[in-house]
Amino acid sequence: MRTTVEVSATIGRPPHAVTGVILDPARAVLWNSDLEEFEVVAGEPGRVGAVGLLHYVQGGRRYVMEDTLLVAEPDERYVSQVRGQGLSAQVETVLAPIGDGGTLVTVRWSGRGTRPLMWVLLPFMRRAIVRSAQRDLDKLKHVVEQAR
């Protein structure tokens, strides 16, 4: 069974400014909760097929997840497959320009457990995933808007 969440935020900068931050591995730690490092291991960030290792520290526990970019429509839409820790999720980020030079950023996260324990736990984690995703979008907004 898949668990799906969607969150949005309005950022007061155009889509290309948002893209510049979301595709920069060095700045990923500034807006992704618990992310310690985004290590590019194959390809070029922002290009289909790029692979990165996401190094997290959560509650004192370290773990790594693999992120593969599946779709890249520059300044419009990006889709990644994230795997690890008993989880497989697809993360879609959509950037829509809004009239005042800003961007509506929508993140859709759809995942499923790959191990029996996660099959059971993931549906109960939905609210925590929503809160974390919204917190990360709020941080992204701050990082993008401060980079003027």
Secondary structure, 3 states (H helix, E strand, C coil): CCEEEEEEEEECCCHHHHHHHHCCHHHHHHHCCCEEEEEEEECCCCCCCCEEEEEEEECCEEEEEEEEEEEEECCCEEEEEEEECCEEEEEEEEEEEECCCEEEEEEEEEEEECCHHHHHHHHHHHHHHHHHHHHHHHHHHHHHHHCC
